Amino acid sequence: MHWTRRLRPRHLQLLVNLAETGSLSDTARLAHTTQPGLSKWLKELEEDAGAILFERLPRGLRPTPEGNLLVGHARRILSEMERAQNNLDSLREGNAPTVAIGTSPASAPSLVPDAVIYFLRRYPKAQVSIQENTMNVLLERLEKGQLDVVVGRTDNYRPSDKLHSEMLFSEPMQIVARPGHPLLGKEKVTWRDLYAYDWLLWPVGTPIRARLDTALSNAGLKPLPCRVESSSLIANLWLLQNCDMLTIASGRVTEHFHGRGQLCRVNFELEAMGAIGMCWRNEEHSAPALADLLESLRDAAKQPLQQAD
């Protein structure tokens, strides 16, 4: 029998705990076993795998590249098993399977909520989980099996063998401010006008910040006077509504908040475009509901509910 067939869920959990605690004694305590027994099991596993999985250090353990690889697989398998149990529980209760969506702030205000409504029309009793975060965090959770699909800016996304990706639409980046902002009364806004105000910017490394920095670089300009750096959509909206700071937003986000009288577009053409897309795991056998979830996202991208209804 191949060594992988002898692994059980508790073995996978031991690997994950060893990686997270870096300690044989702590992991043994969590698993209600002895440290010598755990050490013996790890040594036998490494012999079966033909690789050292953890470096023995003076103050604990550290996963080797081979160890990180195996721990990554263990995390995904454990996440899928937990999701499978949740789906079985839902089916027993007469509900449709659950789906988990990760969204960046760029797609959180309207695209993902619209897609959820489209999806619930297909599965009226479905349960949907939505997590908002930055794309790098969400993509990591996706690879671990904690999410079914991630939606957001894919400008900086690098193709992965583990994931499928699809662009849903591209849109211009726009400068926005609170209603009644002094710049809204100007027919022609210049870079000099924009530099006269403080800015609220998304963190360095986020796709939308990268687009803005590229536009500044192409124009031969220095960095904008950033007063606040934040990845919180709610906090950003509150700050913008209560001061004269400026920020950059995608076309649909601007539309969403402009239609509710919360933000306005500054009359300035910013030479920057952004792509909104979705990513999901590259798996041969996926849950049937995933295909409908992806189709719901495509529907929401093509026809937002405000237009559809």
N, C-alpha and C positions, 0 to 999 in steps of 0.2 A: 504494500500500500504506500502511495506517495505521501511524504510527510505532511503536505498541506491538507490531506484528507483526515488527518488525525487531529487537526486544530478544531477546537470548539469555541463557542462565543466567549466563555470565561478566559480562554487562552488569549483571544484577541483583546479582551479588556485588560488583561495583565500587561500586554505589550504597550497599550495606550497609557496605562497608569505608570509604567516604568519610564516612558518618554516624558510624561508630564511631571512626575515627581523627581526623577533622576535619582531615585533611592530604592534599594532593595528592601530595606526595613519598612519604609512608608508604604510601599506597594504590598508587602506581605501583610501588614496590618490592615490595609483596605480590603484585601482579599481573604482575610481571616485564615491565613496560612502561616507557615514558618519561613524565616529568611533562608535557612539552609535548603529547605525544600524548593523554594522559589529559585535560588541560585542554581540548584541542580537541574531544574526544568529549563532554565534559560541556556545553560551550557549544552544540554541535549538538543534544544531547538537550534542553536547555532551550528552544532555538528550536522544535524539533518539538513539545514539550509546551506551548509557549506560556506558560511560567511560569519564574521564577527558582527553582531548586530548592535552591541553597546560597548563603548570604550569604558574600561574600569579606571576611574580617576580617584585621587586621594579622598575626594569628598563626594563621591557618588558615581553616577553613570551618565554617559552622553551618547545619544544614538549616532552610529556611523551612517554614511550615505546609504548603505544597504538596510540599516535599521530604520532610517527615516522612510525609505521606500515601503518596507513591510508595515510600519506603523500607519502610513497613509492609507494602505489597502485595508488595514484593520479598522480604522476610523470609518471608512466608507461602508464597509460591510456591516458594522454595528449600526450606523445611521440607517441603512436600508432595512435592516431587520426591525428596527424600532418603527420605521415608517410602515413596513409591511404589517406589523401588529396593529398599528393604529388604523390602517385601512381595513383589516379584517374585523376589528371592533366596529368600525363604521358600517360595514356591510351587514354585520349581525344585527345592528340597530336599524337597518333599513335605509341608511344614508349612502350617498355616493362617496367615493374615496376623497381624501383630503389632498390639497395641492399647496405647495409653499412657493411664494414668489419673492424674490429679492429685487428691490428697486432703488435706484439712485435718486437723489432729489430732482434730477432733470425729468424723470418720468413719473414721479410720485403724484403731482397735483391732478392730472387728468388722464393720461394714457393708461396707467395701470388700473385706476378705479374703473375706467370705461371697460377695459378688458375683463375685469372681474364681473361686471354686470353682464357682459356678453356671455361669459362662461357660465354664470348662474342661470341664465336663460336656457342653456343646454343641460345643466345639472342643477335643478332647483334646490336639491337637498345637500349639495356639496358643501364642504368646509374649506375655507381659504385662509391661509396664513400669509401676511405681508410683512416683510422686514425691510426697513429703509437703512441704507448705509452707503459708504463709498464703494465704487466698483471693485477695487482690489480686495476689500473685505468680503464682499458678496461672492465674488468669483471663487475665493478660497472656500467659502461655505458650500458653494455649488459642487466643487470637486470632491468635497467630503461627503456629499450626499444629503446635506442638511436643507438644500433648496432644490426645487424642480427646474426653475428657470430664473435667470437674472436679466433685468431690463434696465437700460440706462445708456450713458454715453459710451460709444465704442470707438471714439477717435483714436485713443491710445491702445486699443486692444490688440494684442499679438496673438495670432492663431495658435491653438493648442490641439494636440492630438487627442486630448481627453474631452474636448468640448466642440460642439457645433455652434456656429454663430450666423446671424442673419441681420442685415440692416433693415430697419423698418421705414425710416425716412431721414432725410437731412433737412436742416433748417438754419436760418441765419441767427447769429448771436446779436443781441440787442442790449443797449444801455438803458437801464430803467431807474426811476426815482419815484418818490412819493407824489401823490396828487398835490398840485400847488407849488411844486418845486420851482425855484427861480428860473432854471434852464428851460422849463416847458414853455415859457413865453417867448423864447428866442426862435426866430425863423431859421437861422443858420447857426448851429453849434459847432465850435472848433475844438481842436485838441487843447488849445490854451484855456478854453472855458472849462473843459473836463478836468484839467490839472488844478483848477482853482478850488476844487472840492475834495473832501476826504472820500475814500473808497472803502467799501466792504467787499472783500474778495474771497473766493473759494481757495482752499489750501493749495500750496505748490504741489504739483504732481497730479492734481485732478484734471480730467480732460478739458473742462471749461476754462480753467485757469491757464492751461497750456495754449488753448486757442487765443486767449487774450494776449498772453505774452508773445506769441508768434506775431500777432497783428501789430503790437508795439515795436517788436524787433524789425519787422518789415518796413515800418514807417520811420525807423531810425530814432525812436523815442526812448526815454528813460522810463523806469518803473513808475507806475501810478502811486500817488500818496495813499498807501493802504493803512487805514486806521484800525480796522477789525478784520481778522481772518477767521472764517467760520464755514463749516460744512452743514450747519443746521438750517434747514429751509424755514422752519417756524421762527427761530431766533432772527434770521436774516430779514424775514418779512416784518417782524415787529420793529427791528431797528430802523429799517428803511422808512417805515410809516411815521416814525417819530423823530427823524432828523433829516438833514440835507445830504447825507451820504449817497453815493451812487454805487451801482453794481452792474454786472453783466448777467443776462439771463437768456435762455433759449426762446425761440419764437413762440412755441406753444405755452411755455410757462408764462411769458409776458402776456399772451392773449388771455390765459386763464385768470390772472390777477387783474388785468386791465378791465375785463368784463365785469368784475366784481367791485370796481372802483377802488382797488387797493394799491395798485402801482400803475405808472404811466411810462410809455416809451419816450425817451429823449430823441429829438430829431437829429440823429447823427448816424451816418451809414458806416457801420463797422465791417471792415473786410474780413469777416471770419464766418465760417460755416461749421456746424456741428452735426454729428451723426448719432441717431438714436437706434439702438439695436437690441437684440436679445441673444442670450447664450443658454445652452442646455447641454447635458452630458451626452457624450458619444457612446451610446449603449445600443446593443443589438435588440434587446428586449426591454421596452419601456412601458410604463403604465398607459393603458388606452386613453385615459383622461388627459395625458400630457399633450397628445396631438391636438385635442380640442382646445386646450389652454393656449397653445401656440397659435392656433387659428383665431382664437378670440383676440389675441394681441395684434394679429395682422388686421382683423376687422376694426379694432379700435384705432389703429394707425391710419387706415384708409378713410374711416368715417367716424369721427368722434360723436358721441351720443347727442351732444347739443345740436349737431347738424342732422343726425339720423332721425331725431325725434322732433 
